[in-house]
Amino acid sequence: TPATCENFDAGSAGSLPNNWSSTSTGAGAAWVIDSVQSYSPSNAVFTNDVGSVSSQFLELPAVTAAGGLTVDFFSYYTTENTFDGWVVEYSTDSGGTWTDVAVGGSWVLNGYNVAAISTNFTSPIAGRPAFSGAGAAWTEHIATIPASNGDSVIIRFQMASDSSVASTGVWLDD
């Protein structure tokens, strides 16, 4: 069974693990290794929640599936409730198209806490379910992703901000 396990403790502050990438649109900061919060000592990966339209993507290296996949991680976040938030997506076509785990897969533990991000203020994930507001305690999340033996699957996290109020941001670990 393929596995990608990362606690963000081996790298130096700022840089991401090998083959992980961060891209963004708008004014948001790249995802970086950060020591302000962590589930397991001493680092996590972080991106901010800005007061302008922005998306920050954290992309994991592709894995070759031996069947369905499970994504299991911990989060700690504070975003503008119901206006800014973050989602988990996957691709089976080298990043050509992305599917939300709530649509193509399913949440097994602690899925999205907001039914839909507001369609006001032009959020990149407007109308979609997401994690939003205050998740200011480390919480485990588990989702399943359908895949067939031999599929190349990429998982990514997207933090999306609308055109108004800023907040703190999102930490992910383990």
Backbone as ProteinMPNN parsed JSONL, in Angstrom:
{"seq_chain_A": "TPATCENFDAGSAGSLPNNWSSTSTGAGAAWVIDSVQSYSPSNAVFTNDVGSVSSQFLELPAVTAAGGLTVDFFSYYTTENTFDGWVVEYSTDSGGTWTDVAVGGSWVLNGYNVAAISTNFTSPIAGRPAFSGAGAAWTEHIATIPASNGDSVIIRFQMASDSSVASTGVWLDD", "coords_chain_A": {"N_chain_A": [[0.848, -1.18, 0.0], [0.705, 2.15, -0.956], [2.199, 4.964, 0.697], [2.257, 8.233, 2.008], [3.829, 9.855, 4.359], [4.087, 12.519, 6.529], [5.477, 14.73, 8.823], [6.543, 17.209, 8.9], [8.803, 17.892, 10.323], [11.438, 17.361, 9.643], [12.438, 19.157, 7.801], [13.679, 22.515, 7.148], [12.644, 25.657, 8.571], [10.238, 27.321, 6.648], [10.826, 26.044, 4.099], [9.415, 23.436, 1.997], [8.741, 19.853, 2.176], [10.611, 17.51, 0.091], [9.478, 17.283, -3.243], [6.93, 18.239, -2.643], [4.67, 20.913, -3.32], [3.874, 24.418, -3.512], [1.568, 26.69, -4.715], [0.068, 29.787, -5.721], [-2.68, 32.066, -6.2], [-3.397, 35.474, -6.404], [-2.96, 37.473, -3.378], [-2.192, 35.849, -1.251], [0.065, 34.063, 0.953], [2.617, 31.63, 0.24], [2.338, 28.125, 1.111], [4.153, 27.084, 3.906], [6.693, 25.548, 5.994], [6.243, 25.805, 9.457], [6.648, 26.886, 12.848], [4.883, 27.857, 14.742], [2.428, 26.653, 15.453], [1.767, 23.197, 16.047], [0.809, 19.79, 15.637], [2.258, 17.494, 16.305], [5.371, 17.818, 17.862], [7.943, 19.527, 16.062], [6.986, 21.177, 14.154], [4.614, 22.337, 11.63], [2.718, 22.687, 8.585], [1.867, 25.768, 7.046], [-0.419, 28.319, 5.885], [-1.595, 31.63, 5.131], [-4.621, 33.637, 5.748], [-5.842, 35.932, 3.82], [-7.09, 39.326, 3.195], [-8.106, 39.599, 0.6], [-9.074, 38.438, -2.686], [-7.928, 35.232, -3.109], [-6.118, 32.171, -3.618], [-4.394, 29.534, -2.147], [-2.453, 26.801, -2.822], [-1.515, 23.612, -1.691], [0.307, 21.03, -2.746], [0.68, 17.57, -2.777], [3.145, 15.005, -3.442], [2.602, 12.847, -6.265], [0.996, 9.677, -5.892], [1.087, 6.18, -6.604], [-1.69, 4.341, -6.81], [-2.932, 1.424, -5.127], [-5.44, 0.708, -5.168], [-8.395, 2.028, -3.576], [-7.76, 5.099, -1.78], [-6.727, 6.552, 1.386], [-6.847, 9.587, 3.09], [-5.387, 11.116, 5.806], [-5.097, 13.394, 8.316], [-4.155, 16.186, 10.479], [-5.611, 19.262, 11.579], [-5.506, 22.808, 12.308], [-7.033, 25.821, 12.552], [-7.998, 29.209, 11.752], [-10.246, 31.051, 10.158], [-12.047, 33.537, 8.217], [-15.247, 33.153, 9.09], [-17.471, 31.258, 7.173], [-16.939, 32.761, 4.883], [-14.23, 32.687, 4.096], [-12.159, 29.839, 3.59], [-11.1, 26.364, 3.518], [-10.333, 23.513, 1.445], [-10.117, 19.997, 0.476], [-8.756, 18.319, -2.204], [-8.474, 16.085, -5.082], [-6.647, 14.637, -7.842], [-6.715, 12.595, -10.715], [-5.615, 12.802, -13.157], [-3.053, 13.891, -13.581], [-3.243, 16.469, -12.505], [-4.86, 17.869, -14.216], [-7.638, 18.057, -13.884], [-9.558, 18.647, -10.909], [-11.074, 17.105, -8.099], [-13.279, 17.515, -5.428], [-12.905, 15.99, -2.245], [-15.275, 15.555, -0.895], [-17.098, 15.262, -2.892], [-16.204, 13.343, -4.851], [-15.103, 11.383, -3.243], [-15.31, 10.461, 0.163], [-15.924, 11.828, 3.418], [-14.752, 10.364, 6.326], [-14.142, 10.88, 8.945], [-14.662, 13.744, 10.791], [-15.423, 15.755, 8.708], [-16.029, 18.498, 6.386], [-17.062, 21.55, 7.966], [-18.764, 23.571, 7.249], [-21.564, 24.118, 5.279], [-21.703, 25.56, 2.887], [-19.571, 27.892, 1.377], [-19.883, 31.408, 1.419], [-21.462, 33.079, -1.32], [-21.072, 35.709, -1.75], [-18.681, 38.339, -2.204], [-16.752, 37.118, -3.835], [-15.258, 34.601, -3.337], [-12.917, 32.064, -4.225], [-13.879, 29.498, -3.76], [-16.593, 29.711, -3.567], [-19.898, 28.789, -2.665], [-19.274, 26.154, -2.192], [-18.94, 23.314, 0.056], [-16.83, 23.419, 2.98], [-13.954, 23.678, 5.204], [-14.17, 26.08, 7.677], [-14.023, 29.134, 9.607], [-13.476, 28.881, 13.112], [-11.319, 26.473, 13.949], [-9.835, 25.945, 16.246], [-8.44, 24.002, 17.706], [-6.407, 21.194, 17.63], [-7.408, 18.848, 15.267], [-8.283, 15.666, 14.022], [-8.733, 14.512, 10.689], [-10.261, 12.366, 8.342], [-10.504, 11.031, 5.125], [-11.811, 9.219, 2.3], [-10.632, 8.278, -0.907], [-11.587, 7.428, -4.105], [-9.925, 5.075, -6.149], [-8.245, 3.227, -8.681], [-6.235, 0.27, -9.05], [-2.991, 1.124, -9.895], [-3.588, 3.732, -10.662], [-2.435, 7.081, -10.841], [-2.388, 9.369, -8.335], [-2.924, 12.62, -7.16], [-2.976, 14.647, -4.323], [-4.329, 17.627, -2.97], [-4.409, 20.603, -0.936], [-6.473, 23.411, -0.606], [-6.516, 26.707, 0.32], [-8.77, 29.31, 0.481], [-9.527, 32.722, 0.036], [-11.782, 35.491, 0.341], [-12.837, 38.734, -0.995], [-12.729, 40.463, 1.182], [-12.479, 40.75, 4.679], [-9.581, 39.725, 6.542], [-8.035, 36.909, 8.217], [-6.45, 34.551, 10.416], [-5.304, 31.909, 9.438], [-4.311, 28.623, 8.204], [-3.092, 25.64, 9.613], [-1.549, 22.515, 8.99], [-0.826, 19.132, 9.87], [1.018, 16.07, 10.374]], "CA_chain_A": [[0.0, 0.0, 0.0], [1.541, 3.35, -0.976], [1.956, 5.867, 1.821], [3.011, 9.466, 2.129], [3.733, 10.263, 5.758], [4.876, 13.74, 6.698], [5.207, 15.504, 10.041], [7.143, 18.515, 8.641], [9.838, 18.18, 11.314], [12.782, 17.132, 9.119], [12.877, 20.286, 6.984], [13.94, 23.779, 7.823], [11.523, 26.604, 8.545], [10.003, 27.962, 5.364], [10.828, 25.158, 2.93], [8.513, 22.283, 2.011], [9.423, 18.578, 1.917], [10.907, 17.203, -1.315], [8.377, 16.955, -4.159], [5.709, 18.946, -2.283], [4.734, 22.231, -3.944], [2.882, 25.423, -3.142], [1.314, 27.725, -5.711], [-1.018, 30.653, -5.262], [-3.2, 33.139, -7.032], [-3.73, 36.561, -5.498], [-1.977, 37.989, -2.432], [-1.893, 34.916, -0.172], [1.433, 33.551, 1.053], [2.82, 30.21, -0.053], [2.383, 27.215, 2.245], [5.523, 26.934, 4.395], [6.862, 24.898, 7.292], [6.078, 26.845, 10.473], [6.732, 26.318, 14.202], [3.964, 28.548, 15.648], [1.502, 25.617, 15.899], [2.003, 21.87, 15.477], [0.148, 18.699, 16.345], [3.396, 16.791, 16.896], [6.484, 18.777, 17.88], [7.794, 20.916, 16.449], [6.55, 21.972, 12.997], [3.456, 22.015, 10.795], [2.745, 23.504, 7.375], [0.952, 26.892, 7.281], [-0.655, 29.421, 4.954], [-2.409, 32.673, 5.753], [-5.957, 33.994, 5.268], [-5.711, 37.359, 3.506], [-8.324, 40.081, 2.972], [-8.351, 39.816, -0.822], [-9.329, 37.177, -3.384], [-6.687, 34.478, -3.18], [-6.091, 30.725, -3.37], [-3.076, 28.955, -1.93], [-2.54, 25.354, -3.03], [-0.442, 22.75, -1.216], [0.176, 19.806, -3.532], [1.52, 16.46, -2.369], [3.65, 14.227, -4.578], [1.691, 11.81, -6.767], [1.185, 8.298, -5.431], [0.474, 5.174, -7.457], [-2.656, 3.652, -5.96], [-3.133, -0.021, -5.21], [-6.878, 0.666, -4.897], [-8.83, 3.251, -2.922], [-6.787, 5.742, -0.89], [-7.2, 7.243, 2.573], [-6.053, 10.737, 3.503], [-5.547, 11.236, 7.256], [-4.263, 14.524, 8.716], [-4.644, 17.025, 11.564], [-5.671, 20.683, 11.222], [-5.737, 23.868, 13.291], [-7.272, 26.944, 11.645], [-8.901, 30.319, 12.04], [-10.519, 31.788, 8.923], [-13.281, 34.321, 8.283], [-16.294, 32.128, 9.078], [-18.367, 31.11, 6.015], [-16.482, 33.553, 3.736], [-12.933, 32.129, 3.726], [-12.062, 28.469, 4.069], [-10.175, 25.489, 2.799], [-10.879, 22.246, 0.969], [-9.182, 18.945, 0.09], [-9.096, 17.874, -3.557], [-7.556, 15.113, -5.667], [-6.638, 14.54, -9.3], [-6.21, 11.332, -11.288], [-5.137, 13.088, -14.516], [-1.837, 14.72, -13.469], [-3.584, 17.84, -12.144], [-5.692, 18.505, -15.244], [-8.907, 18.367, -13.221], [-9.537, 18.391, -9.472], [-12.353, 16.707, -7.524], [-13.335, 17.663, -3.981], [-13.102, 14.682, -1.614], [-16.68, 15.433, -0.493], [-17.873, 14.948, -4.096], [-15.764, 12.096, -5.447], [-14.794, 10.424, -2.181], [-16.184, 10.742, 1.299], [-15.32, 12.079, 4.721], [-14.986, 9.288, 7.28], [-14.01, 11.48, 10.267], [-14.53, 15.212, 10.886], [-15.455, 16.403, 7.405], [-16.272, 19.941, 6.324], [-17.951, 22.064, 9.009], [-19.629, 24.596, 6.662], [-22.275, 23.543, 4.137], [-21.36, 26.303, 1.664], [-18.902, 29.195, 1.509], [-20.728, 32.485, 0.902], [-21.284, 33.47, -2.721], [-20.736, 37.136, -1.76], [-17.267, 38.73, -2.079], [-15.942, 36.408, -4.84], [-14.358, 33.538, -2.889], [-12.663, 31.049, -5.244], [-14.63, 28.267, -3.471], [-17.971, 30.128, -3.255], [-20.937, 27.796, -2.851], [-18.791, 24.803, -1.89], [-18.685, 22.98, 1.451], [-15.423, 23.646, 3.311], [-13.593, 23.974, 6.591], [-14.194, 27.535, 7.79], [-14.259, 29.641, 10.959], [-12.469, 28.565, 14.121], [-10.98, 25.1, 14.292], [-8.674, 26.303, 17.055], [-7.944, 22.858, 18.47], [-5.951, 20.211, 16.645], [-8.468, 17.886, 14.982], [-7.96, 14.703, 12.976], [-9.688, 14.379, 9.585], [-9.983, 11.207, 7.489], [-11.367, 10.933, 3.949], [-11.449, 8.194, 1.33], [-10.552, 8.725, -2.302], [-11.666, 6.249, -4.972], [-8.838, 4.925, -7.119], [-8.023, 1.865, -9.158], [-4.845, -0.165, -9.02], [-2.166, 1.743, -10.925], [-3.895, 5.156, -10.844], [-1.565, 8.093, -10.239], [-3.294, 10.28, -7.629], [-2.329, 13.773, -6.491], [-3.859, 15.266, -3.336], [-3.926, 18.998, -2.654], [-5.198, 21.411, -0.026], [-6.662, 24.76, -1.131], [-7.024, 27.748, 1.202], [-9.352, 30.344, -0.385], [-9.957, 33.949, 0.707], [-12.627, 36.367, -0.468], [-12.326, 40.094, -1.214], [-12.802, 41.341, 2.354], [-11.807, 40.528, 5.961], [-8.514, 38.737, 6.724], [-7.998, 36.208, 9.498], [-5.114, 34.013, 10.682], [-4.895, 30.962, 8.412], [-4.479, 27.183, 8.367], [-1.944, 24.748, 9.856], [-1.787, 21.088, 8.802], [0.293, 18.344, 10.4], [0.965, 14.603, 10.428]], "C_chain_A": [[0.888, 1.236, 0.0], [1.196, 4.247, 0.203], [2.832, 7.097, 1.681], [2.796, 9.92, 3.563], [4.635, 11.467, 5.955], [4.476, 14.434, 7.982], [5.86, 16.884, 9.989], [8.264, 18.873, 9.611], [11.26, 18.025, 10.786], [13.326, 18.33, 8.344], [13.162, 21.522, 7.806], [12.738, 24.696, 7.677], [11.441, 27.251, 7.167], [9.897, 26.994, 4.208], [9.852, 24.006, 3.109], [9.313, 21.002, 1.803], [9.658, 18.38, 0.416], [9.646, 16.767, -2.047], [7.017, 17.491, -3.729], [5.812, 20.319, -2.947], [3.616, 23.13, -3.438], [2.792, 26.436, -4.264], [0.177, 28.588, -5.188], [-1.457, 31.595, -6.367], [-3.605, 34.235, -6.062], [-2.605, 36.829, -4.514], [-1.606, 37.025, -1.313], [-0.461, 34.42, -0.219], [1.474, 32.074, 0.693], [2.692, 29.405, 1.239], [3.843, 27.023, 2.625], [5.536, 26.123, 5.684], [6.955, 25.996, 8.338], [6.111, 26.183, 11.855], [5.799, 26.999, 15.2], [2.972, 27.563, 16.266], [1.988, 24.291, 15.319], [1.244, 20.848, 16.3], [1.199, 17.843, 17.045], [4.595, 17.721, 16.803], [7.42, 18.534, 16.711], [7.268, 21.786, 15.306], [5.236, 21.468, 12.413], [3.644, 22.803, 9.505], [1.625, 24.531, 7.505], [0.79, 27.746, 6.036], [-1.631, 30.39, 5.592], [-3.777, 32.836, 5.098], [-5.943, 35.505, 5.063], [-7.067, 38.003, 3.248], [-8.551, 40.443, 1.523], [-8.502, 38.452, -1.495], [-8.003, 36.453, -3.623], [-6.953, 32.984, -3.008], [-4.652, 30.309, -3.193], [-3.232, 27.438, -1.968], [-1.305, 24.665, -2.477], [-0.647, 21.402, -1.885], [1.189, 18.768, -3.075], [2.066, 15.752, -3.598], [2.63, 13.17, -4.997], [2.03, 10.467, -6.146], [0.513, 7.369, -6.439], [-0.399, 4.302, -6.566], [-2.641, 2.148, -6.192], [-4.617, -0.32, -5.006], [-7.243, 1.988, -4.236], [-7.791, 3.773, -1.936], [-7.496, 6.36, 0.316], [-6.265, 8.412, 2.836], [-6.409, 11.003, 4.968], [-4.579, 12.333, 7.712], [-4.91, 15.259, 9.885], [-4.628, 18.482, 11.115], [-5.909, 21.549, 12.447], [-5.906, 25.125, 12.442], [-8.173, 28.009, 12.255], [-9.039, 31.109, 10.743], [-11.788, 32.616, 9.128], [-14.45, 33.365, 8.054], [-17.288, 32.306, 7.929], [-17.984, 31.954, 4.797], [-15.138, 33.056, 3.206], [-12.875, 30.708, 4.268], [-11.118, 27.656, 3.22], [-10.808, 24.138, 2.528], [-9.751, 21.275, 0.641], [-9.668, 18.387, -1.244], [-8.094, 16.821, -4.028], [-7.707, 15.125, -7.187], [-6.101, 13.174, -9.701], [-5.734, 11.534, -12.722], [-3.99, 14.098, -14.501], [-2.137, 16.184, -13.182], [-4.403, 18.564, -13.194], [-7.043, 18.925, -14.693], [-8.795, 17.949, -11.758], [-10.949, 18.091, -8.996], [-12.28, 16.87, -6.014], [-13.574, 16.293, -3.358], [-14.548, 14.482, -1.171], [-17.57, 15.059, -1.673], [-17.492, 13.576, -4.634], [-15.454, 11.001, -4.454], [-15.778, 10.626, -1.051], [-15.37, 10.996, 2.556], [-15.723, 10.956, 5.659], [-14.968, 9.844, 8.704], [-13.819, 12.987, 10.13], [-14.384, 15.892, 9.53], [-15.764, 17.886, 7.519], [-17.303, 20.386, 7.359], [-18.89, 23.157, 8.504], [-20.249, 24.017, 5.397], [-21.945, 24.244, 2.828], [-20.684, 27.62, 2.033], [-19.779, 30.238, 0.825], [-20.414, 32.783, -0.569], [-21.078, 34.978, -2.854], [-19.218, 37.294, -1.67], [-16.288, 37.84, -2.84], [-14.904, 35.414, -4.306], [-14.143, 32.546, -4.03], [-13.411, 29.73, -4.997], [-16.07, 28.597, -3.068], [-18.96, 29.017, -3.581], [-20.538, 26.375, -2.503], [-18.738, 24.56, -0.386], [-17.192, 23.111, 1.723], [-15.217, 23.624, 4.818], [-13.509, 25.49, 6.681], [-14.469, 27.928, 9.228], [-13.121, 29.245, 11.875], [-12.402, 27.069, 14.374], [-9.731, 25.176, 15.141], [-8.334, 25.246, 18.098], [-7.527, 21.829, 17.427], [-6.98, 19.105, 16.513], [-8.028, 16.967, 13.852], [-9.095, 14.642, 11.957], [-9.275, 13.162, 8.764], [-10.998, 11.193, 6.352], [-10.89, 9.783, 3.075], [-11.505, 8.786, -0.069], [-10.623, 7.479, -3.178], [-10.504, 6.24, -5.967], [-8.747, 3.461, -7.499], [-6.546, 1.537, -9.079], [-4.091, 0.454, -10.194], [-2.467, 3.203, -11.193], [-2.829, 6.025, -10.174], [-2.471, 9.163, -9.647], [-2.491, 11.38, -6.952], [-3.384, 14.34, -5.547], [-3.367, 16.689, -3.105], [-4.915, 19.613, -1.668], [-5.282, 22.807, -0.629], [-7.249, 25.648, -0.048], [-7.505, 28.883, 0.311], [-9.873, 31.506, 0.448], [-10.815, 34.777, -0.23], [-12.056, 37.784, -0.493], [-12.415, 41.008, 0.002], [-11.96, 40.798, 3.501], [-10.737, 39.427, 5.94], [-8.69, 38.044, 8.073], [-6.602, 35.614, 9.643], [-4.645, 33.065, 9.587], [-5.063, 29.528, 8.859], [-3.113, 26.526, 8.611], [-2.406, 23.318, 9.618], [-0.585, 20.33, 9.321], [-0.022, 16.862, 10.294], [0.033, 14.01, 9.405]], "O_chain_A": [[1.748, 1.367, 0.872], [0.051, 4.288, 0.653], [3.995, 7.012, 1.287], [1.693, 10.325, 3.931], [5.81, 11.438, 5.591], [3.297, 14.699, 8.216], [5.74, 17.654, 10.942], [8.639, 20.042, 9.711], [12.2, 18.507, 11.417], [14.54, 18.501, 8.241], [12.914, 21.56, 9.011], [11.919, 24.53, 6.773], [12.45, 27.672, 6.601], [8.971, 27.102, 3.403], [9.504, 23.643, 4.233], [10.439, 21.05, 1.309], [8.994, 18.998, -0.416], [8.852, 15.98, -1.531], [6.025, 17.216, -4.403], [6.915, 20.837, -3.121], [2.564, 22.665, -2.999], [3.803, 26.976, -4.713], [-0.584, 28.167, -4.317], [-0.727, 31.878, -7.316], [-4.117, 33.933, -4.984], [-1.452, 36.472, -4.757], [-0.761, 37.367, -0.485], [0.156, 34.36, -1.283], [0.479, 31.362, 0.829], [2.909, 29.932, 2.33], [4.685, 26.819, 1.75], [4.524, 26.021, 6.377], [7.651, 26.993, 8.145], [5.655, 25.05, 12.013], [5.909, 26.746, 16.4], [2.702, 27.626, 17.466], [2.554, 24.261, 14.226], [1.056, 21.015, 17.505], [1.059, 17.507, 18.221], [4.81, 18.35, 15.766], [7.669, 17.371, 16.394], [7.12, 22.998, 15.469], [4.809, 20.341, 12.663], [4.638, 23.515, 9.357], [0.55, 24.212, 8.014], [1.714, 27.89, 5.237], [-2.398, 30.022, 6.481], [-4.057, 32.261, 4.046], [-6.023, 36.267, 6.027], [-8.072, 37.309, 3.1], [-9.131, 41.49, 1.235], [-8.101, 37.432, -0.935], [-7.088, 36.986, -4.25], [-7.902, 32.588, -2.332], [-3.787, 30.681, -3.985], [-4.042, 26.867, -1.238], [-0.179, 25.078, -2.756], [-1.636, 20.714, -1.635], [2.388, 19.037, -2.994], [1.506, 15.886, -4.686], [1.881, 12.662, -4.162], [3.197, 10.155, -5.905], [-0.496, 7.722, -7.049], [0.098, 3.61, -5.678], [-2.376, 1.669, -7.295], [-5.0, -1.452, -4.711], [-6.489, 2.957, -4.322], [-7.041, 3.003, -1.335], [-8.692, 6.65, 0.276], [-5.044, 8.259, 2.812], [-7.584, 11.104, 5.323], [-3.371, 12.21, 7.513], [-6.059, 14.996, 10.24], [-3.745, 18.896, 10.363], [-6.432, 21.101, 13.467], [-5.003, 25.465, 11.678], [-8.986, 27.744, 13.141], [-8.093, 31.75, 10.284], [-12.516, 32.415, 10.1], [-14.621, 32.834, 6.957], [-17.865, 33.378, 7.749], [-18.652, 31.865, 3.767], [-14.932, 33.009, 1.993], [-13.481, 30.41, 5.297], [-10.435, 28.169, 2.334], [-11.686, 23.677, 3.257], [-8.587, 21.663, 0.541], [-10.837, 18.03, -1.394], [-7.012, 16.678, -3.459], [-8.723, 15.549, -7.736], [-5.154, 12.664, -9.102], [-5.477, 10.562, -13.433], [-3.958, 15.035, -15.299], [-1.364, 17.057, -13.575], [-4.621, 19.769, -13.072], [-7.537, 20.011, -14.993], [-8.051, 17.033, -11.41], [-11.908, 18.732, -9.426], [-11.324, 16.415, -5.387], [-14.364, 15.51, -3.884], [-15.004, 13.342, -1.08], [-18.688, 14.584, -1.472], [-18.363, 12.734, -4.851], [-15.534, 9.818, -4.784], [-16.949, 10.928, -1.284], [-14.279, 10.455, 2.734], [-16.905, 10.632, 5.773], [-15.686, 9.35, 9.573], [-12.915, 13.444, 9.43], [-13.366, 16.519, 9.237], [-15.76, 18.454, 8.611], [-18.291, 19.693, 7.603], [-19.737, 23.627, 9.263], [-19.541, 23.487, 4.541], [-21.907, 23.608, 1.775], [-21.166, 28.364, 2.888], [-20.353, 29.974, -0.232], [-19.26, 32.743, -0.996], [-20.924, 35.476, -3.969], [-18.548, 36.434, -1.098], [-15.102, 37.816, -2.511], [-13.773, 35.397, -4.791], [-15.095, 32.216, -4.737], [-13.563, 28.929, -5.919], [-16.694, 27.849, -2.316], [-18.875, 28.383, -4.633], [-21.38, 25.478, -2.518], [-18.513, 25.499, 0.378], [-16.376, 22.939, 0.818], [-16.168, 23.56, 5.596], [-12.85, 26.123, 5.857], [-15.07, 27.165, 9.984], [-11.954, 29.265, 11.484], [-13.321, 26.48, 14.943], [-8.707, 24.57, 14.827], [-7.983, 25.568, 19.233], [-8.235, 21.624, 16.441], [-7.382, 18.494, 17.503], [-7.473, 17.42, 12.851], [-10.27, 14.711, 12.318], [-8.089, 12.946, 8.517], [-12.201, 11.325, 6.58], [-9.715, 9.414, 3.102], [-12.311, 9.668, -0.366], [-9.812, 6.567, -3.019], [-10.154, 7.269, -6.547], [-9.123, 2.575, -6.731], [-5.704, 2.435, -9.046], [-4.505, 0.324, -11.346], [-1.692, 3.869, -11.88], [-2.381, 5.726, -9.067], [-3.239, 9.796, -10.372], [-1.507, 11.114, -6.262], [-4.545, 14.496, -5.924], [-2.163, 16.942, -3.049], [-6.075, 19.211, -1.575], [-4.28, 23.335, -1.112], [-8.344, 25.387, 0.451], [-6.748, 29.375, -0.526], [-10.574, 31.306, 1.44], [-10.609, 34.771, -1.444], [-10.924, 38.008, -0.064], [-12.199, 42.213, -0.125], [-10.809, 40.419, 3.281], [-10.955, 38.344, 5.396], [-9.401, 38.533, 8.95], [-5.657, 36.129, 9.046], [-3.689, 33.375, 8.876], [-5.843, 29.232, 9.765], [-2.13, 26.81, 7.926], [-3.518, 22.948, 9.996], [0.544, 20.81, 9.232], [-1.176, 16.461, 10.144], [-0.111, 12.789, 9.335]]}, "name": "protein", "num_of_chains": 1, "seq": "TPATCENFDAGSAGSLPNNWSSTSTGAGAAWVIDSVQSYSPSNAVFTNDVGSVSSQFLELPAVTAAGGLTVDFFSYYTTENTFDGWVVEYSTDSGGTWTDVAVGGSWVLNGYNVAAISTNFTSPIAGRPAFSGAGAAWTEHIATIPASNGDSVIIRFQMASDSSVASTGVWLDD"}
